[in-house]
């Protein structure tokens, strides 16, 4: 005969086995699985269950039954008892064969199975498959906020932020206290670059769940995107403009494209480069490669006097500006070629500012690319 202590331990063991089953069936996230592992340890310690004693574990186990199935049988029995009592008290009232919301327990279980399948697909990064699974769950149960919230997350992961926003809003419409709905909404807005809306969503979510570390971190990140951009004037792109700021000089942080395009020396060099394959020469010239590498390593533009005394660069400049004599020979004299084209271009502050800005942007984009691939 089992003692009260045995019964308590069997019930505790049933709870532990159910938590294992919930993780195995994908009913919880990876973070949730870690939390349940801690909960299992607390339960076994509190009820004096030695998890190393396999014979005792087998003795306490409910298998092949599971706690959720036992509970399901209990609920069905209660519903049947309630149905019979209602029928006896009022023969005109038909006995209910489903839950108050009109959805049977069997349908709810099927919907939960689709949700669990969606969770597994999310973890395996099959976002399209997860969206399909959550949609099947929603088709069965139309008013479950979690299903809409999970599908919103899948849409975001799949890059469809518009649909993610729609599902997050639907989740909150179903259950205004569902804090994860605001988290999903904020994530979708952030993905669209709507940082003000994202911050507002995270703040509302934290009103419902003040200790949520994920939303706290997301809100801080979003607020960082909302910092005033006045310090970056001239280097940022205004929405819809398609061009960078045209302020001139180093103080403005940009350059005047119009004035550069009207610079005859620059345009002459550009035309010659395009006509005689000079662009390929420029990109493949080892001297230019060394200058670019030096800029990447030091952040300093090349020294003008060094460039003017470098014969490779001077010959390249003469060739690109059209001053090379017929036959491909390089003209090393300064008498026949007029003003040195490289010198005149290097003396142009707009061009030098453009070169500095271009090289900075190129380096920044290279760094961002490396960070995203890690």
N, C-alpha and C positions, 0 to 999 in steps of 0.2 A: 504494500500500500504506500502510495506516495505521501510524503509529509508536505505541510504548507511550504517548507523551505524548498523542497524539490519542485513544487509547482511554480514558485516564484522564479527559480533558476531556469526552468523550462520556458517560461514566458520570456525571460530576459534573453535566452538563447534564440528563441523565435524572432525576437526583434533584431538581434545581430544578424541572423540568417536573412531576414527581410532586407536589411540595409545592404548586405552583400549582393542580393538579387537586384536591388534597385540600381546599383552601380553597374552590374553586369548587363542589365537590360538597357542601359543608356538613359535612365530617367533623370540623371543628374549630370551637371557639367564636371569637368576635371577639378575645378575648385571645390565643387560640392562633394566630390568623391573624397578629397582630402579631409574635409570637415567630418564626413561620415566615418572615416577611419579613426579619427580622434574620438568620436562619439562611441564607437564600438569598444574601444579600449576603456573608456569611462564606465560603460555598462558592465563589462565583464569584471572589472575591478570592484565596482560597487556591490555586485551580487556574488562575489567570491567564486567566479568561474575561472578555473585554470585552463587557459587555452592550449597549454602544452600537453595536457592530459587528454589524449585522443579518445580513450575509452569512455571517459566522462563526457566528452563533447558528443560522442555518438549516442550516449544514454540520454542526454538532454535534448538532442536534436528533434525537431518536428518533422523532418523529412520522412516520406516524400511530400508531406503537406508543407505549405508555407503560410506565414501569418496573414498575408494579404488574401489568400484564398479562404482561410478560416473566417476572416472578417467579412469577405464577400458573402459566404454562406449565411453568416449571422444576419447581415443586412437583408438578404432575400427572405430569410425566415421571419424577420421582424415585419417586413413589408407584407408578407402573406398573412401573418397574424393580424396586422392592422386592417388588411383588406377584409378578412373574415369578420372582424368585430364591426366594421362599418356596414357590411352586408347584413349582419344580424340586427343592427339597430335601425337600418333604413333600407328596406328591400328595393326602394325606387332608385337608390343611388348605385350606379354600377361600380363594381370593385376596380380600382385602378390597377393596371398591369404595367405601369411605367412610373418613372419618377415624376415629381410635380412639374418639371419643366418639359415633360413630354418626350424625353429621351430615355430609352431603356438603359439599364446597366450594361447590357451586352454592347450596345452602340458606344457607350462611353468608354468601355474597355478597348474597343476597336480603334476609337479615336486616339486613345492614349498610346496604343501600339504604333500608330502612324507617327505620333509625336516622338516616341522613343526612337523610331527608325530615322526620323529627321535629325535628331540629336547625334546619332551615330554618323550620319552622312556629313553633318557639319564638322565633326571632329576629323573626318577623313578628307575634308575640303571639297566634297562633292556638293557644292552649293545649289546647283540646279536640281539635283536629286532631293536635297533637303527641302527646297521650296515646294516641290511636288508632294512630298510626304506631309508637310504641314498643311498644304492645301487640302489634301484628302481628309486630314483630321478636322479642318474647319468645315468641310462639306458635311461632316457628320454632326459636329457640335459647333453651332454658329456663334455662340456667345462665351467663348473661353478666351480670356485676355492673354493667357500664356501662349496659346497657339498663334495668335496674331503677333505677339511680341517676338516669338522665335522666328516666325517667317520674316518679320522686319529685319532681324539680325542677318538672316540668310540673304535677303535682298541686298543689304549693305555690303556683305562680303562678296556678293556677286557683282557689285558696282552699280546697282540700280537703286540709287538713293531716293528717287521720286517715289517708287513703290514702297521703299522702306519707311518713308515718312507717312504714307497713307496707312500702312499696317500699324505703325506705332500709334497713330491717332485713333485708329479703330480699337486698338487694345485699351487705350485710355477711355474711349467712349463706353466700352463694355464694363471696365472697372477703373474708376477714377483714382482709386487708391493703389493701383499697380505701379509701383515706383520704377520698375524696369522699363515700363512703357516710355517714361521720360528719358531714361538712359538710351534706349534704342532711338528715340527721336533726336536726341542731342548728337548721337553718333552719325546719323544720316545727314543732319544739317551740317555737321563738321565736314563730312565727306564732300558736300557741295560747296564748301567755302563760305557758308552762311554762319559765321562765327557768333554773331550777336544772337541769332535764334538758337544756336547750339548752347550758348551759355545760359540763356533763359530756360531752356529745357532741363539742363543739368541742375540749375538752382531749384526748379520746381520739384525735381526728383529728390533732391537732398532735403527738401521740406518734409517729404514723406519718409525718407530713410536717411537721417542726418549722419549716421556712422558709416555710410557706404563709401569705402575707400576708393573703389573704382571710379565712382562719379566725382569724388573730390579731386582725384588726380586728373580726370578728364576736364573738369571745370578749370583747373589751374592752367592746363595746356591751352584751353580755348581762350582764356583771358590773355595769355601771352600773345595770341594772334590778334587780339584787339588793341594792343599797345599802339599809341599814336605813331604814325609813319612819317611825321614831319622831319625826323632826323634822316630819313632816306630820300628826301626830296630830290628829284632829278634822276633817281635810279629805279623808281617803281613805275609800274604800268597802270595807268588809270583805267577803270572798267570801261570797255567799249572804245578806248582811244586807239589801241593797236600800236602806239608809238611811245617811245620814252620821252621824258621831259626834254625840252629843247633849251634849257638854261645853259649858258656858255660859261667856260672857265672852270677851274678846279673847284672854286667855291660853290658852284651850283651843282657839282657832281655829275654833269652831263655834257652834251655838246650840241652844236647847232648843225644839224644835217644839211639844211638848205645852204648855209654859207660854204660848207665843205664841198657840196656838189657844184657850186659856182666857182670853186677854186680851179683856175686853168691848169696849174701845174699838176694837181691831183688828177683831174679828168684826163689830161694828156697821158699821164703814166698809166691810168686805168685802161685807156683805149689801147695803148701799146701792149699792155700785159695781155689783154684779151685777144689781140690780133696776132701776136707772135708766140703764143704759148708761154708767156712770162709767168702766168699763175703757177704752172707746173714747176717752172724753175724756182720760183719763190718758195713753194712748199717743200721742194726737195733740196734746197740749198743748205749745206751743212752749217754755214755761218749763221743763217737765220734760225736754224734749229738750236744752235748753241745760245743765241740771244734769248730765245723763248724759254729754254731750259734754265738759263740763269735767272730770268724773271720769275719762273715758278719757284726756284729755290730761295731767292732773296727778296722778292717783292719789289725790286728796284728796276726802273727803266734803264736801258743801256746808256752808257756814257757817250755823249755826242762826239767828243774828240777821239775816243776809241773807234767809233763807227766810221768817222771821216778818214781815219788812217788805216782802216781795214781794206786792203786791195780787193778782196773778194766781194765785199758789199758795195764798194764804189763801182767796180766793173759791172755788177748786177744792176745797179741803179742806172748806169749809162745805157746798158742794153734795154732795160725796161722802158726808159724814157725816149728811146729812139735815137740816141746819140752814137750808137755803135756804127762804124763804117761798114759799107757793103762787104760781103764775103765773110762776115762773122767775126772779123778781128776787132779786138777791143781797143778803143781810143784812150790811151793813158794821158794824153795831153789835155790841158784845160783851155787851149786857145780856140779849138774848133767847135766846142760843144756848148758854148754859152754858159749861163749860170748853172751850177751843179744842181740837178733836180732833187737829189736826196737832201742836200743842205737846205734848199728852199722849203721842202716839205717838212723837214724836222724842225725848221724855225716856225712853222705854223702852229700856234698854241692849240687851235681847235683840233687839228689832226693828232697832236700828241696826247691831248686829253681823251680823244676817241680811242686811241691805241691803248692807253692805260685802262680805260673803262672796259674795253673789249677783253683785255687780258685778265682783268680782275673777274669779270663775269664768267669767262671761260674756265678759270681756276675754280670759282665757286660752284659752277655746274658740274665740274669733274669731281669735286669733293662730295657734292650731294649724290651723284650717281654711285660713288663708292659706298656711301652710307646706306643707301637703299638696297644695295645688293648684298649686304652683310647679314 
